[in-house]
């Protein structure tokens, strides 16, 4: 059996999505900026995709801009807003994805702004009272807090954060990459000025994402050189990627309740099986709690052992694909900045299992069995 449990890194492409994309790979090849019929038919398809995304998010198509993915969308929201509006103070958390954290740190290093961090506990739960204290003392602040942590799975109350930002006239950006397509986002009630999506996180193609931008904020583009995306992003559009993104999000919303139930069952089953077969197993962050974490992510803390250094390699040998933190940092020796921030025990092994609609109970049982076997071998 070969098991893929690294869906927080990327998901397999849905066949329905591929079928929607294929004509724009082979038949409808015109440049959407061209005025002839070949270009116009492709332009119409892009705008229909934009309308689809806007409808699902309950916003205007004029506020949806397609990007190369979540990283570009996050960078655009942060850099363009801070520079266009001359913002001098930003608040974030030390648990953010590097697409956010490194971008803000770069701006702070160049003295473009002062950067503050919200306190959190050893489970990674943010202190919203501390956030309010900082907002009350710092006018015209940019706040960036992710909806769900990509490593721990912790869900943040972005509705409450949005309400605090509105109360103190702050601008609120939320990295919603891990929750887009898995939870519904109603932009009429959410209170965020910016949210983002990346298609490959919800069974769409890689290399395409989007940024929702509050139309009341007048910001300059990050990428210059063309009038594409309503003058907000230069460069010829990734046409079939955009078509695939819209289709994938449409499917995700259509089947969301069914998939939530199925995937939560798999996550609960793996928690039960691991606890049943291993004495010393726990879970990082809030990932074991169904109402406080992504139903797609489980971050497991395994006993101190000589196997921990080669844990992911050992799982791979057993045909199990998983992650030791954020996949976007794979290959680096620095380890997980998120696990360090929550003071995770460095002697314990940590592995992130992340699920999708294509996983099965049989796969979960196999993974639990193989993990237990690995640790029993070195403890007997």
C-alpha positions as CSV (number, residue, x, y, z in Angstrom):
1,X,0.0,0.0,0.0
2,X,1.2,3.5,-0.9
3,X,-0.3,6.3,1.2
4,X,-0.3,10.0,0.6
5,X,-0.9,12.0,3.8
6,X,0.7,15.4,2.9
7,X,-2.3,17.1,1.5
8,X,-1.5,20.4,3.4
9,X,1.5,20.6,1.1
10,X,-0.5,19.9,-2.0
11,X,-3.5,17.9,-3.1
12,X,-4.0,15.6,-6.1
13,X,-5.8,17.2,-9.0
14,X,-9.5,16.4,-9.3
15,X,-10.4,14.7,-12.6
16,X,-13.4,17.2,-13.0
17,X,-10.9,20.0,-12.7
18,X,-8.6,18.5,-15.4
19,X,-11.5,18.1,-17.7
20,X,-12.4,21.8,-17.3
21,X,-8.8,22.8,-18.0
22,X,-8.1,20.6,-20.9
23,X,-9.8,22.7,-23.7
24,X,-7.8,25.7,-22.6
25,X,-4.6,23.8,-23.0
26,X,-5.4,22.4,-26.4
27,X,-8.1,24.4,-28.2
28,X,-8.7,27.8,-26.7
29,X,-5.1,29.1,-26.8
30,X,-5.6,32.8,-27.6
31,X,-3.9,35.5,-25.5
32,X,-6.7,37.0,-23.3
33,X,-5.3,40.5,-23.9
34,X,-5.7,40.2,-27.7
35,X,-8.8,41.8,-29.3
36,X,-9.5,39.2,-31.9
37,X,-12.0,36.3,-31.4
38,X,-9.4,33.9,-30.2
39,X,-8.4,36.3,-27.4
40,X,-11.9,37.3,-26.6
41,X,-13.2,33.8,-25.9
42,X,-10.3,33.2,-23.5
43,X,-10.9,36.6,-21.8
44,X,-14.6,35.7,-21.3
45,X,-13.5,32.4,-19.7
46,X,-11.2,34.2,-17.2
47,X,-14.0,36.7,-16.3
48,X,-16.4,33.8,-15.8
49,X,-13.9,32.1,-13.5
50,X,-13.5,35.4,-11.6
51,X,-17.3,35.6,-11.2
52,X,-17.4,32.1,-9.9
53,X,-14.8,32.8,-7.2
54,X,-16.5,36.1,-6.3
55,X,-19.9,34.4,-6.0
56,X,-18.6,31.7,-3.7
57,X,-16.9,34.2,-1.5
58,X,-19.9,36.6,-1.6
59,X,-18.1,39.6,-3.0
60,X,-17.7,41.5,-6.2
61,X,-15.6,40.1,-9.1
62,X,-13.8,43.5,-9.2
63,X,-12.2,42.5,-5.8
64,X,-10.8,39.2,-7.0
65,X,-7.3,39.1,-8.6
66,X,-5.6,36.0,-9.9
67,X,-1.9,35.4,-8.9
68,X,0.7,32.7,-9.2
69,X,-0.3,31.3,-5.8
70,X,-0.7,32.0,-2.1
71,X,2.8,33.4,-1.6
72,X,2.4,36.1,-4.3
73,X,-1.0,36.9,-3.0
74,X,0.3,37.3,0.6
75,X,3.2,39.4,-0.6
76,X,1.0,41.6,-2.7
77,X,-1.4,42.2,0.2
78,X,1.4,43.0,2.6
79,X,3.9,45.0,0.6
80,X,1.5,46.9,-1.6
81,X,-0.8,48.0,1.3
82,X,2.0,49.0,3.6
83,X,3.8,51.0,1.0
84,X,0.7,52.5,-0.8
85,X,-0.9,53.6,2.5
86,X,2.4,54.5,4.2
87,X,1.7,52.2,7.2
88,X,4.4,52.2,9.9
89,X,3.2,49.5,12.2
90,X,2.3,45.9,11.6
91,X,1.1,43.1,14.0
92,X,1.4,39.4,13.3
93,X,2.3,36.2,15.0
94,X,5.4,34.1,15.1
95,X,3.4,31.2,13.9
96,X,2.7,32.5,10.4
97,X,3.7,30.9,7.2
98,X,7.0,32.3,5.9
99,X,5.2,33.9,3.0
100,X,3.9,36.3,5.6
101,X,6.5,36.2,8.3
102,X,9.6,36.7,6.1
103,X,7.8,39.5,4.1
104,X,7.0,41.5,7.2
105,X,10.5,40.9,8.7
106,X,12.0,42.1,5.5
107,X,10.0,45.3,5.7
108,X,11.0,45.8,9.3
109,X,14.6,45.1,8.6
110,X,14.7,47.9,6.0
111,X,13.1,50.2,8.6
112,X,9.8,50.6,6.6
113,X,7.8,49.6,9.7
114,X,7.8,48.5,13.3
115,X,6.7,44.8,13.7
116,X,5.0,43.5,16.8
117,X,3.9,39.9,17.6
118,X,0.8,38.7,19.4
119,X,1.5,36.5,22.4
120,X,0.6,32.9,22.3
121,X,0.7,29.9,24.6
122,X,2.5,26.6,24.2
123,X,-0.5,25.2,22.2
124,X,-0.2,28.1,19.8
125,X,-3.4,29.8,20.9
126,X,-3.2,33.5,20.2
127,X,-3.9,36.0,23.0
128,X,-6.5,38.3,21.5
129,X,-6.5,40.5,24.6
130,X,-2.9,41.3,23.8
131,X,-3.8,42.0,20.2
132,X,-6.4,44.5,21.4
133,X,-3.9,46.2,23.7
134,X,-1.5,46.7,20.8
135,X,-4.3,48.0,18.5
136,X,-5.5,50.5,21.1
137,X,-2.0,51.9,21.4
138,X,-1.0,52.0,17.8
139,X,-3.1,53.8,15.2
140,X,-3.1,52.9,11.5
141,X,-1.9,49.3,12.0
142,X,-1.7,46.5,9.5
143,X,-2.7,43.1,11.0
144,X,-1.8,39.8,9.4
145,X,-3.0,36.6,11.1
146,X,-3.6,33.3,9.3
147,X,-7.0,31.5,9.5
148,X,-5.4,28.2,10.2
149,X,-1.8,27.2,10.9
150,X,-0.3,25.0,8.1
151,X,1.7,22.9,10.6
152,X,-0.3,22.7,13.7
153,X,-3.7,23.0,12.2
154,X,-4.8,25.5,14.8
155,X,-7.9,27.6,13.8
156,X,-7.7,31.3,14.6
157,X,-10.9,33.2,15.3
158,X,-10.6,35.6,12.3
159,X,-14.1,36.9,12.7
160,X,-13.1,38.2,16.2
161,X,-9.8,39.5,14.9
162,X,-11.7,41.2,12.0
163,X,-14.0,42.8,14.5
164,X,-11.1,44.1,16.6
165,X,-9.4,45.5,13.5
166,X,-12.6,47.3,12.5
167,X,-13.0,48.7,16.0
168,X,-9.5,50.2,15.9
169,X,-9.5,51.2,12.3
170,X,-6.8,48.7,11.4
171,X,-6.3,46.9,8.1
172,X,-6.7,43.1,8.3
173,X,-5.0,40.5,6.1
174,X,-5.6,36.8,6.7
175,X,-3.6,34.1,5.0
176,X,-6.5,31.7,4.3
177,X,-4.5,29.3,2.1
178,X,-5.1,26.3,4.3
179,X,-8.8,26.9,4.8
180,X,-9.8,28.0,1.4
181,X,-12.0,25.3,-0.2
182,X,-12.4,23.6,3.2
183,X,-14.4,26.2,5.0
184,X,-16.8,28.8,3.7
185,X,-15.7,32.4,3.7
186,X,-18.4,35.1,3.5
187,X,-16.7,38.4,2.8
188,X,-19.8,40.4,3.7
189,X,-19.4,39.3,7.3
190,X,-15.8,38.2,7.7
191,X,-14.3,41.7,8.3
192,X,-11.1,41.0,6.4
193,X,-9.6,43.5,3.9
194,X,-7.5,40.8,2.2
195,X,-7.8,37.0,2.0
196,X,-5.9,34.6,-0.3
197,X,-6.3,31.2,-2.0
198,X,-4.0,28.7,-3.7
199,X,-5.6,26.2,-6.0
200,X,-3.4,23.3,-5.3
201,X,-4.5,23.2,-1.7
202,X,-8.1,22.2,-2.8
203,X,-7.5,19.8,-5.7
204,X,-6.8,22.4,-8.3
205,X,-3.6,23.0,-10.3
206,X,-0.3,24.3,-9.0
207,X,1.0,27.7,-9.9
208,X,-2.2,29.7,-9.6
209,X,-4.0,31.5,-6.7
210,X,-6.0,34.6,-6.0
211,X,-6.1,37.7,-3.8
212,X,-9.3,39.3,-2.5
213,X,-8.7,43.0,-2.1
214,X,-11.2,45.3,-0.4
215,X,-12.1,47.8,-3.1
216,X,-12.1,50.7,-0.6
217,X,-8.3,50.4,-0.3
218,X,-6.4,52.0,-3.1
219,X,-3.2,50.0,-3.4
220,X,-0.5,49.8,-6.1
221,X,0.4,46.5,-7.9
222,X,3.3,44.4,-6.9
223,X,4.1,43.3,-10.4
224,X,4.3,45.9,-13.1
225,X,4.6,45.6,-16.9
226,X,1.0,45.2,-18.2
227,X,-2.6,46.1,-17.7
228,X,-3.7,42.5,-16.9
229,X,-5.9,41.8,-13.9
230,X,-7.5,45.3,-14.1
231,X,-4.1,46.9,-13.8
232,X,-3.3,45.1,-10.6
233,X,-0.9,42.5,-11.9
234,X,1.3,42.6,-15.0
235,X,1.9,39.5,-17.0
236,X,-0.1,37.1,-19.3
237,X,-2.6,35.2,-17.2
238,X,-2.2,31.5,-16.4
239,X,-5.5,30.8,-18.3
240,X,-6.0,27.1,-17.7
241,X,-4.8,27.5,-14.2
242,X,-7.4,30.1,-13.5
243,X,-10.1,27.9,-15.1
244,X,-9.0,25.0,-12.9
245,X,-8.9,27.1,-9.8
246,X,-12.5,28.3,-10.2
247,X,-13.7,24.7,-11.0
248,X,-11.8,23.3,-8.0
249,X,-13.3,25.9,-5.6
250,X,-16.8,25.3,-7.1
251,X,-16.4,21.5,-6.4
252,X,-15.1,22.2,-2.9
253,X,-18.1,24.3,-2.0
254,X,-20.5,21.8,-3.6
255,X,-19.2,18.8,-1.7
256,X,-17.9,20.6,1.4
257,X,-20.2,19.0,4.0
258,X,-19.6,15.5,2.7
259,X,-15.9,15.9,2.6
260,X,-15.7,17.5,6.1
261,X,-17.5,14.5,7.6
262,X,-15.3,12.0,5.8
263,X,-12.0,13.6,6.5
264,X,-12.8,14.3,10.2
265,X,-13.7,10.6,10.5
266,X,-10.2,9.7,9.2
267,X,-8.5,12.2,11.5
268,X,-10.4,10.9,14.5
269,X,-9.6,7.3,13.5
270,X,-5.9,8.0,13.3
271,X,-5.9,9.7,16.7
272,X,-7.6,6.7,18.2
273,X,-5.4,4.1,16.5
274,X,-2.2,5.9,17.5
275,X,-3.3,6.1,21.1
276,X,-4.3,2.5,21.0
277,X,-1.0,1.3,19.7
278,X,1.5,3.7,21.3
279,X,1.8,4.5,25.0
280,X,3.6,7.9,24.7
281,X,1.9,9.8,21.9
282,X,0.5,13.3,22.0
283,X,-0.4,16.0,19.6
284,X,1.1,19.4,18.9
285,X,-0.9,22.6,19.1
286,X,-4.7,22.1,19.1
287,X,-4.7,19.5,16.3
288,X,-6.4,16.8,18.3
289,X,-9.4,19.0,19.0
290,X,-12.0,18.9,16.2
291,X,-13.5,22.3,16.9
292,X,-10.3,24.1,17.3
293,X,-8.2,22.8,14.4
294,X,-8.3,22.0,10.7
295,X,-10.1,18.7,10.1
296,X,-7.4,18.1,7.4
297,X,-4.4,18.3,9.7
298,X,-3.0,16.3,12.6
299,X,0.4,17.1,14.0
300,X,1.7,14.1,16.0
301,X,4.3,14.2,18.8
302,X,6.1,10.9,19.1
303,X,8.3,9.5,21.9
304,X,11.9,10.4,22.3
305,X,13.8,7.9,20.1
306,X,16.9,7.4,18.0
307,X,14.5,7.0,15.0
308,X,13.2,10.6,15.2
309,X,16.0,12.0,13.2
310,X,15.1,9.8,10.2
311,X,11.4,9.6,10.9
312,X,10.2,11.0,7.6
313,X,12.7,8.8,5.7
314,X,11.5,5.7,7.6
315,X,7.9,6.5,6.7
316,X,8.8,7.0,3.1
317,X,10.5,3.6,3.0
318,X,7.2,2.3,4.3
319,X,5.4,4.1,1.4
320,X,3.9,6.8,3.6
321,X,4.2,10.4,2.4
322,X,4.0,12.9,5.3
323,X,5.7,16.1,6.4
324,X,7.8,17.2,9.4
325,X,6.4,20.7,9.4
326,X,5.8,23.1,6.6
327,X,6.6,21.5,3.2
328,X,7.6,24.9,1.9
329,X,10.7,24.6,4.1
330,X,11.6,21.0,3.1
331,X,15.3,20.6,2.5
332,X,16.3,23.2,5.0
333,X,18.1,22.2,8.2
334,X,16.6,25.0,10.4
335,X,13.6,22.9,11.4
336,X,10.2,24.2,12.1
337,X,9.9,27.8,13.3
338,X,6.4,27.0,14.5
339,X,7.4,24.1,16.7
340,X,10.2,26.2,18.2
341,X,7.7,29.0,18.8
342,X,5.5,26.8,20.9
343,X,8.4,25.3,22.8
344,X,7.9,21.8,21.4
345,X,10.2,19.2,23.0
346,X,13.1,18.8,20.5
347,X,13.7,15.2,21.7
348,X,10.3,14.1,20.4
349,X,9.5,13.3,16.9
350,X,7.0,15.5,15.1
351,X,5.1,14.5,12.0
352,X,2.2,16.2,10.2
353,X,-0.3,14.0,8.6
354,X,-2.8,15.8,6.4
355,X,-5.8,14.3,4.8
356,X,-8.0,14.8,1.7
357,X,-11.3,13.4,0.3
358,X,-9.3,10.7,-1.5
359,X,-7.9,9.1,1.6
360,X,-9.5,6.0,3.1
361,X,-9.9,4.3,6.5
362,X,-7.7,1.4,5.3
363,X,-4.8,3.9,4.7
364,X,-5.2,5.4,8.1
365,X,-5.0,1.9,9.7
366,X,-1.9,1.1,7.7
367,X,-0.2,4.4,8.8
368,X,-1.0,3.8,12.5
369,X,0.3,0.3,12.3
370,X,3.6,1.2,10.6
371,X,4.2,4.1,13.0
372,X,3.7,1.8,15.9
373,X,6.0,-0.8,14.4
374,X,8.8,1.8,13.9
375,X,8.8,2.8,17.6
376,X,8.3,-0.6,19.0
377,X,11.4,-1.8,17.1
378,X,13.6,0.6,19.0
379,X,12.0,0.3,22.4
380,X,11.9,-3.5,22.7
